[in-house]
Amino acid sequence: MVEPEQAIDQVNEIFGKHAGYRALHAKGAFYAGTFTATPAATALCRAGHLAGDVVPVRVRWSNGGGNPGVSDKAPDVRGMAVSFRLADGTATDLLGQTAPRFPVRTPEAFLAMAKAVQKPYLMPLFLARHPDAFPALLATIRSKATVPPYSYGEVTYYPVHAYRWLAADGTATWVRYRLVPTGGRSERAAGEFSGPDRLHDEILARLAKGPVGFTLEVQQATAGDDPDDPMALWAGPWFDAGTLSITGPDPDREQNGEVVVFDPTRTVDGIELSKDPILLYRPAAYSASVRRRAT
C-alpha cells in the first residue's frame, strides 16, 4: 500500500504544492451552527450528539481539489465537513462530497483516478485498469456532481463510509449518511455572485438572511449490504436522523496557529468503524498533510 507521505507527494504533483493548505479540499471556509437529532436516531444510537439535545457543530464547505486559487466556476466535487462538538469535550466528524457514489476501493486507485480527472487523456487507461469504477463515475456525471452549483446550500452531500451504530441496549445497526438541503431556492439572497469566490460570497449573503438547513438522512443496512466496501450499493430504507442549522461564518477557526482536521475515523461511544480500507487509511494521510501545513 502506498505510504501516506508518498500519497501526499502524488496529490501535490497533481494540484501543485501550496504552503499552508490542505492537500485536497484546499479552498474552503468555516461556518458555525447546531444539530438536533430526531427520536428515530436516538432510538438506534446512544452517541451523545444523537440524544436529541442541541449540539454545536463546525462546518467547512470546500472545493474538492488541492489548488486554493481555483475559481469557484471550475468543475469539481464540493465538500461539506461537519464536526459535532459534544458537551464532554469530545467530537465526531462526517465528511461528505457531492458525488453520490465512491468509485474506488483503495488509496492507490483513488490517486490514479485523481490524476486521470485532471489529465483526461489518462482516463481510458484508468478505466481499463479499474472497470468497476465506471458505474460510479457515470452516476457522478448524471447527478452533475462536478458542475458548479449555485450554492453550497443547495446540493446534497454524501459521506462515503458506513458506521456501526450501537443503541443503549447494545443493539447494532450499520448505517450510511447523506446531507440533504432543506431550503434551496427559497433561501437565495438578492444579488449577483459571479466572481472567482462566488460560492463563499453567495453562502455569506444567504446566511445573512437566516440559517441554512440540512437534514441528516440515514440509511440502514439490510441483509447482504457490505459496510466495508465504499463502492457497495445498499438497498435499505432512509430516515430523518436530525437537522443541521448553519447560522453564520466561523472566522476564528485556523487562526493563531490552530489547525483543524475533520477526520471520519473520529468517533464517540455508540459509533464504531467499519473495515473499509479507504476509511482506515485517511487519518494517516491527513496527518501527513497536517505536518506539511505546519512547516
Buried (B, 14 or more C-beta within 10 A) or exposed (E): EBEBBEBBBBBBBBBBEBEEBBBBBBBBBBBBBBBBBBEBBBEBBBBBBBBEBEBBBBBBBBBBBBBBEBBBEEEBBBBBBBBBBBEEEBBBBBBBBBBBBBBBBBBBBBBBBBBBBBEEEBBEEBBEEBEEBEEBBEBBEEBEBBEBBBBBBBBBBBBBBBBBBBBEEEEEBBBBBBBBBBBEEEBBBEEEBEEBEBBBBBBBBBBEEEBBBBBBBBBBBEEEBBBBBBBBEBEBEBBBBBBBBBBEBBEEBBEEEEEBBBBBBBBBBBBEBBEBBBBBBBBBBBBBBBEBBEE
